[in-house]
Amino acid sequence: MKQFSPDQMQEIRERLPEFQHVINMLEKENAVVLNHPLVVQETALATWNHYYYCPQHGVRLEWRYDSPKTHRCPEDGHLFQGEPYDGAWWRWLNGLNAKACQELGLLWQLTGETRYLEKVSALLLTYARYYPDYQEHGGIPYNGPGKANAQTLCEANCHLQLALGYDFVRDALSADQRTLIETRLLREGAEFLMRHRHKQLHNHEVKISATLGVIGVVIDEPRYLDFAVNSPYGLRYQLEHALLPGGLWFEGSLHYHFYALQGFFAFEKLARNTPYSLLDLPHYRQMLTLPLALLMPDGTTPRLNDCTTGQEKLTHSDLYEFAYRHAGEPIYAEALHIIYQHQSRENLDALLYGVKQLPPEQGNLPPVTPFHDPGAGLTVMRDAASQRAFLVKHSPYGGEHDHYDRLGILLFNHGNEIFPDLGTTGYGVPLHEGYYKNSATHNTICINQANQPPAIPRVLQWHMTSQMQYLDVCVDWSTPAIMPDSLTQIKWDSAAYQDVFYRRRLLMAGDIILDVTQVSNPHRQQVDWILHASAEALSAYPYTGVQFSPAGPLHGMADISTRPLTGVLPHLFATQTGAFSVWLYGGGDVFQGKAPGNPPSHLLSYLMARSHQPQILLVALYDLSGEKRLDKVTMTDDGQTLKISALNRLEKISISVALGEENSVPEIIVAAK
C-alpha cells in the first residue's frame, strides 16, 4: 500500500477506539452501494451532475438508488423524467461507486471485514470489464470529453477514488485480478486523461494531473508522474503560474481556490515522501492562509464568482488537518477550530492525517482587522464591534468561473450578509447563465443591462486610520485587459462598455459607509448603478411616469416603483437584526423592485439608479447605526468637491471629498450636535 506505511496504518488502527463514529459514518455514507446489488453502467450513460437540478427552483433533485427514471424536486415534489436527468442520475451513481471503492477499501484495512473487500473487488473488476469499451462523449461547456462520464474532470475525480481504493485492497487480490484492474481500468483511464488534459491554467487540469500522479504512485509508473508534475500545465506549472500575487487562485472563486488545493493535496498525500512532492514550495502556504484572512464574521468565505449554496462554508478539514500535521502552522489549527465549531473532530481526516490533539483555540479567526491585497484584488473593511465586513472586489478577470462584477461590493452587518454576493446554482440550470453570473445581478454598475468585459482594476488609494478605512479604485475599459491563460467563452458586450471609465470610492467610518461612484460615459449609454439587499424595503415610490421595462437578467423583476433622482433620496430597509438606510444623491431615475436571491424563492430588494449622462456622479450613504440612525442628510457638489452633512439626534457628521484628485483622502469631522 502506498498511502500509508505499515507503521502509519498501525498507528491509525490504534486510534480507532476514539473514532468509532468514523466507522459508522463510512458505513452509512456508503450504504447505497454496500447494501444493494452492484450496479455499473455497461455502456456510457452518465452525463453531468450539474444537470441534476430543478430548473425552476435551482435546487438539487433528490437522488434515489431505485429511481433511475424519475427524479423529484425537494421544493414542490415535481417529478422529472428523461434527459438530462437520467444521464445525471448515472453520473451520481458513478460518483457513489467510486467513493465506495475508496472508503470501503479503507474500512477493509481498518477492520479486516471481508464484505468490504468483496464489494471493492467487485466494483474494480466490473469497471475494468466495461471501461475500455465506453464511448467518448461530452459536450459540456469548457470541458473535454469523458468515457464513464461526460467530462474529463469527472473522469479524473472518479479515477482518483478508484485508484485509492485499489491501493487499499491490492495486496489481497490475485495477480490476474491486479493485472486486469491496472491494465483495463487504471492505465486505460490514465492514457485517456493524458490525451484530454488541456493546455490551460484551470482547476480541472490540477485535478486531472493529481489523478495521473496518484495512479503513477499506486502502480509505479514514472511516465504518469512526470507528466502529472513536471510537464507544461502540470502541477508544478499550475502552482507557479495560476496564483495571483497575493496567493489567490486566479479564477477568483474561493470555492475553486479550495477545489484546486484539494487536487494538489490529493496528490501530496501519496507523494509527500517521494522526489515528486511539491510541499517544500511556498505556494501551498499562501493558498492555505489567504482564504482565512477573507473569512466573514459568520466564519464563511465570501461567495464570489461561481460558488453554489453551501460551498462558502469552511469545511475543509481534509486540507487543514494534513497541512497542520505537516507544517505545524498555528493558523492552520485556528482554521480547524473554526471548522469544528460546526462538526465533530471525530472524522476521517483527523484520524488519517491529524495530530492527536490540537492546541488550544486562540480566537484569531474570523479576523477582525482590515484586509487589503492589490495582488489578490480584494479589500475587506472591518468593524469588530458590529461584526461588520465590507468587501470590495477589484480582482482581474479570472476566466470561465468569474462573474462580470468588477468593483462589486458585499456587506455583512451584525454577522449577517445584507448586501449579498449571490454566488450561483447548478451550471446546468438556466438561472446560472441567465441570472446569477451577470453584471446586473451584482452590486456594481451595468451598462445596457449587458455584462462587463474583462478588465484589470487599478487601486488609486488605500488609507486606514483609527477613524476611517478608505479605498479608491477604478476600471478603465478603454484599456485592453490581459486575459488569463485559460479557455473561456465571450459572454460580455465590449461595445456597450467602449471607452467607459468607472471609479468607485468607498469610505467606512463608524456606522457610516460612503460609496461615491463616478462614470465617464462618452457614448451616453444606459448606465445602471445597482444595489440589492437581503432586506425588506420600507420606502417605495408611487409611479411617476418614469418608464422601466425589465429586460435581460432582470426581466423577472416585480413590484417596481420609480421616480426621478433629484436632491437626496432616503431609502429605509429592515432586516432581522435591525433597520438601515441608504441615502442616494445624483441625477437620472431611481427604481425599486424585487428579484430572486439564492435560492430564487428568496426575494431581494433591488435599488437601481439609471443615467445616460456623459459624466455621472452617484453617491450612496449607507447608515448602519440602527436606532441612532441619521434623520437628515444633505449633499452638494460643484464638480470638484462633494460635501456631505449628516445629522442624527446626537451628532453632526461632515464629509468632504475631492472628486478630481487621485491622491486625496476624504475629510471627516464628527461633532456633538
Sequence and secondary structure as in RCSB ss.txt:
>XXXX:A:sequence
MKQFSPDQMQEIRERLPEFQHVINMLEKENAVVLNHPLVVQETALATWNHYYYCPQHGVRLEWRYDSPKTHRCPE
DGHLFQGEPYDGAWWRWLNGLNAKACQELGLLWQLTGETRYLEKVSALLLTYARYYPDYQEHGGIPYNGPGKANA
QTLCEANCHLQLALGYDFVRDALSADQRTLIETRLLREGAEFLMRHRHKQLHNHEVKISATLGVIGVVIDEPRYL
DFAVNSPYGLRYQLEHALLPGGLWFEGSLHYHFYALQGFFAFEKLARNTPYSLLDLPHYRQMLTLPLALLMPDGT
TPRLNDCTTGQEKLTHSDLYEFAYRHAGEPIYAEALHIIYQHQSRENLDALLYGVKQLPPEQGNLPPVTPFHDPG
AGLTVMRDAASQRAFLVKHSPYGGEHDHYDRLGILLFNHGNEIFPDLGTTGYGVPLHEGYYKNSATHNTICINQA
NQPPAIPRVLQWHMTSQMQYLDVCVDWSTPAIMPDSLTQIKWDSAAYQDVFYRRRLLMAGDIILDVTQVSNPHRQ
QVDWILHASAEALSAYPYTGVQFSPAGPLHGMADISTRPLTGVLPHLFATQTGAFSVWLYGGGDVFQGKAPGNPP
SHLLSYLMARSHQPQILLVALYDLSGEKRLDKVTMTDDGQTLKISALNRLEKISISVALGEENSVPEIIVAAK
>XXXX:A:secstr
  SS HHHHHHHHHTGGGGHHHHHHHHHHTHHHHTS     SS     GGGSB TTT  B B  TT SS EE TT
T  EE STTHHHHHHHHHHHHHHHHHHHHHHHHHHH  HHHHHHHHHHHHHHHHHGGG   B   TT   BSSSS
SHHHHHHHHHHHHHHHHHHGGGS HHHHHHHIIIIIIHHHHHHHHH  SS SHHHHHHHHHHHHHHHHTT HHHH
HHHHHSTTSHHHHHHHSB TTS BTT  HHHHHHHHHHHHHHHHHHTTSTT  TTSSHHHHHHHHHHHT  TTS 
    SS BTTTTS   HHHHHHHHHHH  HHHHHHHHHHTTSS S SHHHHHH  SS        S  S EEETT
TTEEEEEETTTTEEEEEE     STT  S TT EEEEETTEEEE    B  TTSHHIIIIITSGGGSSSEEETTB
       EEEEEEE SS EEEEEEEETTS     SS     S TTTTTT EEEEEEEEETTEEEEEEEEE TT  
 EEEEEEESSEE       S      GGGTT EEEEEEE  SEEEEEEEETTEEEEEEEESSSEEEEEEEE SST
TSEEEEEEEEE  SEEEEEEEEE  GGG  SEEEEEE SSEEEEEEE SSEEEEEEEESS SS   EEEEEE 
